[in-house]
Amino acid sequence: MKKNINIIIVAVVALALGLALGFWISDGESKGETLVEEHDHTGEAMLTSEGDEIWTCSMHPQIRQNEPGDCPICGMDLIPLSENTSNDPLVLEMTEEAVKLANVQTTVIGKESNAGGEKITRLSGKVQADERLASSQVAHVPGRIEKLFVTFTGEPVRKGQKLATLYSPELVTAQQELLEALRLQSTSPKLVESARNKLRYWKIGEETIATIEEKGEIQETFTVYADATGVVTNRRVSVGDYVRQGEALFDLMNLSRVWVLFDAYEEDLATISVGDRIEFTTPAVPNRTFSSRITFIDPVINPRTRVASLRTEVSNPNGLLKPEMLVYGNLQNKTKSGVVLTVPKSAILWTGTRSVVYIKVQDTAIPSFRFREVELGERLGDQYVVQSGLEPGEEVVTYGNFAIDAAAQLNNQASMMNREVMLKGSDHQEHLPDYTDQTPIAFKQQLADLLGQYLSLKEAFVNSDAEQAATAAAKVGTALNSVDMSLLSGEAHMYWMEQLQALQAHSDKISQLLEIETQREQFDFLSQALINALKVFGVSEGTYYVQHCPMAFDNKGADWISKEETIRNPYFGDQMLSCGSVEVFIDKDFKISTAQVAAAPPPNIHNH
């Protein structure tokens, strides 16, 4: 489901971008003029050079016109830029028309009384053989197989049943010793018992031994009897084969009792315990419900499917349940009683290990919605328990949140993919995890390959070449697909997945855009994600420089990565090529806790 959500998000963003680009191209061709937004250090950038008011769209703030009208992308009324007063990257402002167009619906959340009781969790699984009931039928004496009474896989076998006859020279010799000992019994009585024990150790029955003694004749072949009941899962011998003592003839599996293994997702494990009851059905046995209890919970999560196995044991005397049958079960477990804060399921945007909601900002002239990450607990029907991130009385978006998130993504505000926006300008880097020691060299080398493509993209921006940047960004996307994320495990794997989403989204956008300044906006976010990855996972060799331009994006500042200490600014190119300084350098000894800051950064020289 998470994968499908991400696909929907990218599709919405791509559609909006396509419409915006189409407008820019057609508008430029028809009017033959371009509106240039100059750096304004006073913060009053809502007027043109002639002093006219600038009009924009609250849903698509990249639209700039010097007269009122309709947004060419969504058709909403444009508003004066001066009314768009929020500088918070976590808050998206919209007009009333935008809210209606997105059909935004909200719900005020509050605490609910949870009386406890039975909670039903739906599970799927398979029937498996009970490993403890597996056995092998072996030859107790060496010899040649003369005849087989069990000849195919799947044949049922009962304990004591005839399986085969074999000829054994060793048994012939042992019988001769027994008969000779009987003749000397009067002088050496212990020899008789010793000869009998030798035959007993080879699983020769007392009746057979008595017959040999009474008749005084040697038997040339002996019958092998089944030591256990079960179904033949593997026939290892054929007629004429010579087998050694202890060699397996058949593999048997007793199916009178079977395991039923259910898959449980990580988020459900907190409420599952040994002893919980599961009722299940299988399409192979219609109109029949089976009941069992959990006897074992697998302590290891499957890294590929992200589930743990729940084992139940079921009596199967009639063989109705066969290994590999599909089953569907309902787990009944108890929920804790108490008062809990809950949020509707429809309000949640799932993004891997994180969950996101949008909250309506109260008492604002323009409808505004705040990006918020939340931590969720167990599911209660169509609600989720909120563990952190929300307070009672807050108004969350329950419908239209995908449209809001797509608009925030397009506007370079905090969203599911643009999480790094809210971290810019903060001390977040000091709280980054450190996986440098546990990251394999092979993964660090793949990061170096990715950085090679990134540096080519940076040079395209230094040259202010939009076409070259689009081509280089596509190569960055190809390099991302070549990174083997299976080299990472646990939390390191999940952290890379988060950065990968941002890297893929912004490199794709750069490759689709045609205007250098909008490409540079995406390059800023791509750089933030890659800088974090570089700090968290480390490098195997060489030195990389994290450089900063304080003038970028109306003095908000922006970072990038360079292989050389010399400043070559990708956000201004020839206009201010040397504007910037080295903030941190990263080499194979880099640690986040002891970040290596440039001792003597070059001065900020602005070449206009």
Beta strands, then each sheet from edge to edge (+ up, - down):
strand 1: 55-56
strand 2: 79-80
strand 3: 91-93
strand 4: 105-108
strand 5: 111-114
strand 6: 117-129
strand 7: 134-138
strand 8: 143-148
strand 9: 156-157
strand 10: 162-167
strand 11: 221-225
strand 12: 230-235
strand 13: 242-243
strand 14: 248-253
strand 15: 257-265
strand 16: 277-282
strand 17: 285-297
strand 18: 307-315
strand 19: 326-335
strand 20: 338-344
strand 21: 349-351
strand 22: 354-360
strand 23: 368-380
strand 24: 383-388
strand 25: 395-399
strand 26: 544-549
strand 27: 558-562
strand 28: 581-586
sheet 1: 1+ 2-
sheet 2: 3+ 23- 22+ 21-
sheet 3: 3+ 23- 24+ 20- 5+
sheet 4: 4+ 25-
sheet 5: 6+ 15- 18+ 17- 16+ 19- 6+
sheet 6: 7+ 14- 12+ 9-
sheet 7: 11+ 10- 8+ 13-
sheet 8: 27+ 26- 28+
end
